[in-house]
Amino acid sequence: MENARPPWVRRCAGAAWERWPAAPAGDPRGRYGTRLPWLSTLVVTLVVTVGSGFAGHDQPGRVPLDSPGRALLVLGGALLLFRHRCPRTVAVGTAVTVAVYLAAGYPYGPVFLTLALGAFSAVVAGHRAVAWWALGGVWASHVLVAHWLYRWLPPPHDGPAPWGQELLVTAWVVAVVALSELVRVRREQLARAAAERAAAERRRADEERLRIARELHDVLAHSISVINVQAGVGLALLDSDREQARAALTTIKDASKEALGEVRQVLGALRTPGDAPRSPAPGLDRLPELTEQAASAGLTVDVTTEGDPVPLPPGTDLAAFRIVQEALTNIVRHSGSRAARVLLRHSPGVLEIRVDDDGPATAGPDGPGGNGLIGMRERAAALGGTVEAGPRPDGGFRVRARIPPAGAGTAGREAGADTVSRTATEEES
């Protein structure tokens, strides 16, 4: 792309061109940096040329506007054609044309408009020093001409200019710089706001991707664990106890059907991101189904509820269900225990979930490279809660979760956002 740009453009633009976006494919008009501002430049040039002619009628002491003077005005206006691509060059070029124009004794007037636009473009593009030097150079040259060099420059028999006029010129320069800086700061604020919005969109997309990864992991890990256990039972009893083998195959069929349904629901949300799920997300009201599935895998689950149950927000209800599901899945896969105890304790301000088994462990709590405990902790952290998991002093394993029933508070949202980038890669694997 760089070699496709004309060499003279690359030389005059320097680093400024690199900050000006190139036209992408399929943009024939080149509105991303290759189109020149013809119309606005033509309007400014006409205003400066015609306005300076009219201004000369009210300044009899100045040199009448002639062909060289008009050429300087047209040159200054033509430079503005490249103010977006070569802001530094245009700022210096317009300053030189204005300084020469004033030194030649031509009338004051809208000639300062080209200088203002050149400096404005340089400041907005980030070349503040160049713009300030250009404006300061014009002001200094005007002071020299108006108070010391007027004896040798046109018009003849001219006298020194009043110092009050310099105050007016100084105020005009300060106004141009202030306006340019204001626009530059505003554009930077808008760019930062746009970048923050884009980062927030990416963060929300990462959070949604992580949520879907958790859902798929929880659904598949639990169902496939049940299928794996029942497949082993069916193979072992295929010849000796056909009825028990048939029951195991029936359990495999039911577990796989349910897993396919939940996976289809998650994938359906991916295909139609703006639509709501067609079926409700699972919650603690589905614990009986979960215990039945665990029982079909040979695990007896005893569920105890303490306190007065309160309606839970959908996110909290889903997280609680998934934590219990993952804890039971880990017992089926990694524990030699055939019994588990689930305690749901409803207290003011917190829902406590405790899942215990008596062991012994047959593998790590999550297996090699597993993400079950990570997913449980992430779900709880996103809602402002915690998950603790580890061996019990009297043997066996315990998973304990504490979740605020009201859902995520500020700390919970911050914790969930902070962990997205930390675990996204792990969840993908």
Secondary structure as GFF3:
##gff-version 3
##sequence-region A 1 429
A	DSSP	alpha_helix	7	13	.	.	.	ID=ss1
A	DSSP	alpha_helix	15	19	.	.	.	ID=ss2
A	DSSP	alpha_helix	38	57	.	.	.	ID=ss3
A	DSSP	alpha_helix	67	79	.	.	.	ID=ss4
A	DSSP	three_ten_helix	80	82	.	.	.	ID=ss5
A	DSSP	alpha_helix	87	103	.	.	.	ID=ss6
A	DSSP	alpha_helix	111	124	.	.	.	ID=ss7
A	DSSP	alpha_helix	128	147	.	.	.	ID=ss8
A	DSSP	three_ten_helix	149	151	.	.	.	ID=ss9
A	DSSP	alpha_helix	163	237	.	.	.	ID=ss10
A	DSSP	alpha_helix	242	271	.	.	.	ID=ss11
A	DSSP	three_ten_helix	284	286	.	.	.	ID=ss12
A	DSSP	alpha_helix	287	296	.	.	.	ID=ss13
A	DSSP	beta_strand	300	306	.	.	.	ID=ss14
A	DSSP	alpha_helix	314	334	.	.	.	ID=ss15
A	DSSP	beta_strand	339	347	.	.	.	ID=ss16
A	DSSP	beta_strand	350	357	.	.	.	ID=ss17
A	DSSP	alpha_helix	372	382	.	.	.	ID=ss18
A	DSSP	beta_strand	386	391	.	.	.	ID=ss19
A	DSSP	beta_strand	397	403	.	.	.	ID=ss20
A	DSSP	alpha_helix	410	428	.	.	.	ID=ss21
###
